[in-house]
Amino acid sequence: LSTSLKNMAELQRPVFSILPDILRFDNYPKAMARGNWGLYFWNSIYVTFWTVVLSLLFNSMAGFAFARLEFKFREILFIISLIGLMIPPQVNMLPIYVILKYIPFAGGNDWLGRDGIGWLNSYWGLIAPYVAGSFGVFLFRQFYLTFPRALDDAAVIDGMNTFQRFILIYIPLSKPVMASLVALKATHTWNEYTWPLIITMTEEMRTVQLALSLYKDEYTIEWELLMAATAVTIIPLLIVFFCAQKYFVEGIVTSGIKG
């Protein structure tokens, strides 16, 4: 914030000062005038929204299955899913890129995934790699383990099937863990830089993190405009966190009670 309110002359001084000599609020409209920021924000909001929604759906279902359902190899499958936490995301990028490029019937591909670009340079290509995640499954599974078994027994006596128990009992009680995952997943997706850089090809698919490169070239960086744009991109994350903070700590703490 301090840098975003200075001019370049102040930034190049040998002695750093927190407070600018003159507050340069005009850096903000100058920064937003560079490029199509309305489009960049829309892209990031769209990708983050659907990533969070689909993550909540799939992770909660998987966590419920591992915590409350009895099936063969349950513990082994859960351990295998946790292995995903140990694999650096950089290792997965090339295989995921190849998979998305050869998605059948997408981006001009035929049924064998040839002749097109698949989900490259598309919203689904930005969303799909982050929908599922071992951490989200682990978070929900630990949270659901804290529920008493008598809750399921009472639901069965009332005539509920497995799906009804999940929708009518577990989902309404999952606000803390959902808020935790929303804050964590939204922050990660919104701040992601490497994957959008790899998979997008046109300005129409550029996200806010990629758009920050508008203020630097091979030789110079306009630090005051870069910091002004960065400050603006933080605002949606602050809104998400303040909306979810009521449940955030509760969800993290509760999910680690029983393992």
C-alpha positions as a Markdown table, in Angstrom:
| # | Residue | x | y | z |
|---|---|---|---|---|
| 1 | Leu | 0.0 | 0.0 | 0.0 |
| 2 | Ser | 2.8 | 2.3 | 0.8 |
| 3 | Thr | 4.5 | 1.7 | -2.5 |
| 4 | Ser | 1.3 | 2.1 | -4.4 |
| 5 | Leu | 0.9 | 5.7 | -3.1 |
| 6 | Lys | 4.4 | 6.8 | -4.1 |
| 7 | Asn | 6.0 | 8.0 | -7.3 |
| 8 | Met | 9.1 | 6.5 | -8.9 |
| 9 | Ala | 11.4 | 9.2 | -7.6 |
| 10 | Glu | 10.5 | 8.3 | -4.0 |
| 11 | Leu | 10.9 | 4.6 | -4.7 |
| 12 | Gln | 14.4 | 5.1 | -6.0 |
| 13 | Arg | 15.6 | 7.0 | -2.9 |
| 14 | Pro | 18.4 | 5.2 | -0.9 |
| 15 | Val | 16.5 | 5.6 | 2.3 |
| 16 | Phe | 13.1 | 3.8 | 2.6 |
| 17 | Ser | 10.2 | 5.6 | 4.2 |
| 18 | Ile | 6.8 | 4.1 | 5.0 |
| 19 | Leu | 4.8 | 7.3 | 4.5 |
| 20 | Pro | 4.9 | 8.9 | 1.0 |
| 21 | Asp | 5.7 | 12.7 | 0.8 |
| 22 | Ile | 2.5 | 13.1 | -1.2 |
| 23 | Leu | -0.3 | 10.4 | -1.4 |
| 24 | Arg | -0.5 | 9.5 | -5.1 |
| 25 | Phe | -4.0 | 8.1 | -5.3 |
| 26 | Asp | -3.9 | 8.7 | -9.1 |
| 27 | Asn | -1.7 | 5.6 | -9.3 |
| 28 | Tyr | -4.8 | 3.5 | -9.0 |
| 29 | Pro | -6.8 | 4.8 | -12.0 |
| 30 | Lys | -3.6 | 4.8 | -14.0 |
| 31 | Ala | -3.0 | 1.1 | -13.1 |
| 32 | Met | -6.6 | 0.1 | -13.9 |
| 33 | Ala | -6.5 | 1.9 | -17.3 |
| 34 | Arg | -3.7 | -0.5 | -18.4 |
| 35 | Gly | -5.5 | -3.4 | -20.1 |
| 36 | Asn | -9.0 | -4.7 | -19.7 |
| 37 | Trp | -9.3 | -5.2 | -15.9 |
| 38 | Gly | -13.0 | -5.8 | -16.0 |
| 39 | Leu | -12.4 | -8.9 | -18.1 |
| 40 | Tyr | -9.5 | -10.0 | -16.0 |
| 41 | Phe | -11.5 | -9.8 | -12.8 |
| 42 | Trp | -14.4 | -11.6 | -14.4 |
| 43 | Asn | -12.1 | -14.4 | -15.5 |
| 44 | Ser | -10.7 | -14.8 | -12.0 |
| 45 | Ile | -14.0 | -14.5 | -10.3 |
| 46 | Tyr | -15.7 | -17.1 | -12.6 |
| 47 | Val | -12.8 | -19.6 | -12.2 |
| 48 | Thr | -12.6 | -19.1 | -8.5 |
| 49 | Phe | -16.4 | -19.4 | -7.9 |
| 50 | Trp | -16.8 | -22.6 | -9.8 |
| 51 | Thr | -13.6 | -24.1 | -8.4 |
| 52 | Val | -14.9 | -23.5 | -4.9 |
| 53 | Val | -18.4 | -24.7 | -5.6 |
| 54 | Leu | -17.3 | -27.9 | -7.3 |
| 55 | Ser | -14.6 | -28.5 | -4.6 |
| 56 | Leu | -17.2 | -28.3 | -1.9 |
| 57 | Leu | -19.4 | -30.8 | -3.7 |
| 58 | Phe | -16.8 | -33.4 | -4.5 |
| 59 | Asn | -14.7 | -33.1 | -1.3 |
| 60 | Ser | -17.7 | -33.2 | 1.0 |
| 61 | Met | -19.0 | -36.3 | -0.8 |
| 62 | Ala | -15.6 | -38.1 | -0.6 |
| 63 | Gly | -15.1 | -37.0 | 3.0 |
| 64 | Phe | -18.5 | -38.3 | 4.0 |
| 65 | Ala | -17.9 | -41.7 | 2.3 |
| 66 | Phe | -14.5 | -42.2 | 4.0 |
| 67 | Ala | -15.9 | -41.2 | 7.4 |
| 68 | Arg | -19.4 | -42.6 | 7.6 |
| 69 | Leu | -19.7 | -45.5 | 5.0 |
| 70 | Glu | -18.3 | -49.0 | 5.4 |
| 71 | Phe | -16.8 | -50.4 | 2.2 |
| 72 | Lys | -13.9 | -52.6 | 1.2 |
| 73 | Phe | -10.4 | -51.1 | 1.2 |
| 74 | Arg | -11.7 | -47.8 | 2.7 |
| 75 | Glu | -8.6 | -47.1 | 4.7 |
| 76 | Ile | -6.2 | -48.0 | 2.0 |
| 77 | Leu | -8.0 | -45.8 | -0.5 |
| 78 | Phe | -7.9 | -42.9 | 2.0 |
| 79 | Ile | -4.2 | -43.3 | 2.5 |
| 80 | Ile | -3.7 | -43.4 | -1.3 |
| 81 | Ser | -5.7 | -40.1 | -1.6 |
| 82 | Leu | -3.5 | -38.5 | 1.0 |
| 83 | Ile | -0.4 | -39.3 | -1.0 |
| 84 | Gly | -1.5 | -36.5 | -3.2 |
| 85 | Leu | -0.5 | -34.1 | -0.4 |
| 86 | Met | 3.1 | -35.2 | -0.8 |
| 87 | Ile | 3.3 | -34.7 | -4.6 |
| 88 | Pro | 4.6 | -31.2 | -5.6 |
| 89 | Pro | 2.1 | -29.6 | -8.0 |
| 90 | Gln | 4.9 | -28.9 | -10.5 |
| 91 | Val | 5.2 | -32.7 | -11.0 |
| 92 | Asn | 1.5 | -32.9 | -12.1 |
| 93 | Met | 1.5 | -30.0 | -14.5 |
| 94 | Leu | 2.7 | -31.7 | -17.6 |
| 95 | Pro | 0.5 | -34.8 | -17.3 |
| 96 | Ile | -2.6 | -32.6 | -16.6 |
| 97 | Tyr | -1.7 | -30.4 | -19.6 |
| 98 | Val | -1.6 | -33.5 | -21.8 |
| 99 | Ile | -4.9 | -34.9 | -20.4 |
| 100 | Leu | -6.7 | -31.6 | -20.9 |
| 101 | Lys | -5.3 | -31.1 | -24.5 |
| 102 | Tyr | -6.7 | -34.5 | -25.6 |
| 103 | Ile | -10.1 | -34.2 | -24.0 |
| 104 | Pro | -12.5 | -35.8 | -26.6 |
| 105 | Phe | -15.1 | -33.5 | -28.2 |
| 106 | Ala | -13.7 | -30.3 | -26.7 |
| 107 | Gly | -11.9 | -27.5 | -28.4 |
| 108 | Gly | -12.2 | -29.0 | -31.9 |
| 109 | Asn | -11.1 | -32.5 | -30.8 |
| 110 | Asp | -12.6 | -35.6 | -32.3 |
| 111 | Trp | -13.6 | -38.6 | -30.3 |
| 112 | Leu | -10.0 | -39.6 | -30.0 |
| 113 | Gly | -8.9 | -36.2 | -28.7 |
| 114 | Arg | -7.1 | -35.2 | -31.9 |
| 115 | Asp | -7.1 | -32.1 | -34.2 |
| 116 | Gly | -8.0 | -29.5 | -31.5 |
| 117 | Ile | -6.8 | -27.9 | -28.3 |
| 118 | Gly | -9.2 | -29.6 | -25.9 |
| 119 | Trp | -9.7 | -27.7 | -22.7 |
| 120 | Leu | -6.5 | -25.5 | -23.2 |
| 121 | Asn | -7.2 | -21.8 | -23.2 |
| 122 | Ser | -10.7 | -22.4 | -21.6 |
| 123 | Tyr | -12.4 | -21.9 | -18.3 |
| 124 | Trp | -12.7 | -25.6 | -17.7 |
| 125 | Gly | -9.0 | -26.0 | -18.2 |
| 126 | Leu | -8.4 | -23.5 | -15.5 |
| 127 | Ile | -11.0 | -25.0 | -13.2 |
| 128 | Ala | -10.7 | -28.8 | -13.5 |
| 129 | Pro | -7.2 | -29.3 | -12.0 |
| 130 | Tyr | -8.3 | -27.7 | -8.7 |
| 131 | Val | -11.7 | -29.1 | -8.2 |
| 132 | Ala | -10.6 | -32.3 | -6.4 |
| 133 | Gly | -7.9 | -32.2 | -3.7 |
| 134 | Ser | -6.6 | -34.5 | -1.0 |
| 135 | Phe | -6.6 | -31.7 | 1.6 |
| 136 | Gly | -10.3 | -31.0 | 1.1 |
| 137 | Val | -11.1 | -34.7 | 1.4 |
| 138 | Phe | -9.0 | -35.0 | 4.5 |
| 139 | Leu | -10.7 | -31.9 | 6.0 |
| 140 | Phe | -14.2 | -33.1 | 5.5 |
| 141 | Arg | -13.4 | -36.7 | 6.6 |
| 142 | Gln | -11.9 | -35.5 | 9.9 |
| 143 | Phe | -14.8 | -33.2 | 10.5 |
| 144 | Tyr | -17.4 | -35.9 | 9.9 |
| 145 | Leu | -15.6 | -38.4 | 12.2 |
| 146 | Thr | -16.5 | -36.1 | 15.1 |
| 147 | Phe | -20.2 | -36.8 | 14.6 |
| 148 | Pro | -21.7 | -39.5 | 16.9 |
| 149 | Arg | -22.7 | -42.8 | 15.3 |
| 150 | Ala | -26.1 | -42.5 | 16.9 |
| 151 | Leu | -26.9 | -39.7 | 14.4 |
| 152 | Asp | -26.7 | -42.2 | 11.6 |
| 153 | Asp | -28.7 | -44.8 | 13.5 |
| 154 | Ala | -31.5 | -42.3 | 14.2 |
| 155 | Ala | -31.6 | -41.3 | 10.5 |
| 156 | Val | -31.8 | -44.9 | 9.4 |
| 157 | Ile | -34.7 | -45.5 | 11.9 |
| 158 | Asp | -36.5 | -42.5 | 10.4 |
| 159 | Gly | -36.2 | -44.2 | 6.9 |
| 160 | Met | -33.5 | -42.0 | 5.4 |
| 161 | Asn | -31.1 | -43.5 | 2.8 |
| 162 | Thr | -27.4 | -42.6 | 2.5 |
| 163 | Phe | -28.0 | -39.7 | 0.1 |
| 164 | Gln | -30.7 | -38.2 | 2.3 |
| 165 | Arg | -28.5 | -38.4 | 5.4 |
| 166 | Phe | -25.7 | -36.6 | 3.6 |
| 167 | Ile | -28.0 | -33.8 | 2.2 |
| 168 | Leu | -30.4 | -33.3 | 5.1 |
| 169 | Ile | -28.1 | -33.9 | 8.1 |
| 170 | Tyr | -24.4 | -33.6 | 7.3 |
| 171 | Ile | -24.4 | -30.7 | 4.8 |
| 172 | Pro | -26.4 | -28.3 | 7.1 |
| 173 | Leu | -23.9 | -29.1 | 10.0 |
| 174 | Ser | -20.9 | -28.6 | 7.8 |
| 175 | Lys | -20.8 | -24.8 | 7.8 |
| 176 | Pro | -17.5 | -24.5 | 9.7 |
| 177 | Val | -15.5 | -26.9 | 7.5 |
| 178 | Met | -17.1 | -25.5 | 4.4 |
| 179 | Ala | -16.1 | -21.9 | 5.3 |
| 180 | Ser | -12.6 | -23.1 | 6.0 |
| 181 | Leu | -12.3 | -24.8 | 2.6 |
| 182 | Val | -13.9 | -21.8 | 0.8 |
| 183 | Ala | -11.3 | -19.4 | 2.3 |
| 184 | Leu | -8.3 | -21.7 | 1.5 |
| 185 | Lys | -9.5 | -22.8 | -1.9 |
| 186 | Ala | -10.5 | -19.4 | -3.0 |
| 187 | Thr | -7.2 | -17.9 | -1.9 |
| 188 | His | -5.2 | -20.6 | -3.7 |
| 189 | Thr | -7.2 | -20.4 | -6.9 |
| 190 | Trp | -7.3 | -16.6 | -7.0 |
| 191 | Asn | -3.5 | -16.3 | -6.5 |
| 192 | Glu | -2.5 | -19.1 | -8.9 |
| 193 | Tyr | -0.1 | -17.8 | -11.5 |
| 194 | Thr | 1.9 | -20.7 | -13.0 |
| 195 | Trp | -1.0 | -22.9 | -14.3 |
| 196 | Pro | -3.0 | -20.0 | -16.0 |
| 197 | Leu | 0.3 | -18.9 | -17.5 |
| 198 | Ile | 0.8 | -22.4 | -19.0 |
| 199 | Ile | -2.7 | -23.2 | -20.2 |
| 200 | Thr | -4.0 | -19.8 | -21.5 |
| 201 | Met | -3.0 | -18.4 | -24.8 |
| 202 | Thr | -5.1 | -15.3 | -25.4 |
| 203 | Glu | -5.8 | -12.0 | -23.5 |
| 204 | Glu | -9.5 | -13.0 | -23.3 |
| 205 | Met | -8.6 | -15.8 | -20.8 |
| 206 | Arg | -6.1 | -13.8 | -18.8 |
| 207 | Thr | -6.6 | -13.8 | -15.0 |
| 208 | Val | -5.7 | -11.0 | -12.6 |
| 209 | Gln | -2.4 | -12.6 | -11.6 |
| 210 | Leu | -1.3 | -12.8 | -15.2 |
| 211 | Ala | -2.5 | -9.2 | -15.8 |
| 212 | Leu | 0.0 | -7.9 | -13.2 |
| 213 | Ser | 2.7 | -8.5 | -15.8 |
| 214 | Leu | 1.4 | -5.5 | -17.7 |
| 215 | Tyr | 3.5 | -3.2 | -15.6 |
| 216 | Lys | 6.9 | -4.8 | -16.4 |
| 217 | Asp | 8.9 | -5.5 | -19.4 |
| 218 | Glu | 12.4 | -6.8 | -20.1 |
| 219 | Tyr | 14.1 | -3.8 | -18.6 |
| 220 | Thr | 11.8 | -1.9 | -16.3 |
| 221 | Ile | 9.1 | -2.4 | -13.7 |
| 222 | Glu | 6.6 | 0.3 | -12.9 |
| 223 | Trp | 6.5 | -0.5 | -9.2 |
| 224 | Glu | 3.9 | 2.1 | -8.1 |
| 225 | Leu | 1.4 | 0.9 | -10.7 |
| 226 | Leu | 2.2 | -2.8 | -10.1 |
| 227 | Met | 1.6 | -2.3 | -6.3 |
| 228 | Ala | -1.6 | -0.4 | -6.9 |
| 229 | Ala | -3.0 | -3.1 | -9.1 |
| 230 | Thr | -1.9 | -5.7 | -6.6 |
| 231 | Ala | -3.7 | -3.9 | -3.8 |
| 232 | Val | -6.9 | -3.9 | -5.9 |
| 233 | Thr | -6.6 | -7.7 | -6.6 |
| 234 | Ile | -6.4 | -8.4 | -2.9 |
| 235 | Ile | -9.9 | -6.9 | -2.2 |
| 236 | Pro | -12.0 | -9.9 | -3.2 |
| 237 | Leu | -9.9 | -12.2 | -1.0 |
| 238 | Leu | -10.4 | -9.9 | 2.0 |
| 239 | Ile | -14.2 | -10.0 | 1.3 |
| 240 | Val | -14.2 | -13.8 | 1.2 |
| 241 | Phe | -12.1 | -14.1 | 4.4 |
| 242 | Phe | -14.2 | -11.6 | 6.4 |
| 243 | Cys | -17.4 | -13.4 | 5.3 |
| 244 | Ala | -16.0 | -16.8 | 6.3 |
| 245 | Gln | -13.9 | -15.9 | 9.4 |
| 246 | Lys | -16.8 | -16.7 | 11.8 |
| 247 | Tyr | -16.4 | -20.4 | 11.0 |
| 248 | Phe | -12.8 | -20.5 | 9.7 |
| 249 | Val | -10.9 | -21.2 | 12.9 |
| 250 | Glu | -13.7 | -23.4 | 14.2 |
| 251 | Gly | -13.6 | -25.6 | 11.1 |
| 252 | Ile | -9.8 | -26.0 | 11.2 |
| 253 | Val | -9.7 | -26.9 | 14.9 |
| 254 | Thr | -12.7 | -29.2 | 14.8 |
| 255 | Ser | -11.4 | -31.1 | 11.8 |
| 256 | Gly | -8.3 | -32.1 | 13.8 |
| 257 | Ile | -10.0 | -33.5 | 16.9 |
| 258 | Lys | -10.4 | -37.1 | 15.8 |
| 259 | Gly | -8.3 | -39.0 | 13.3 |
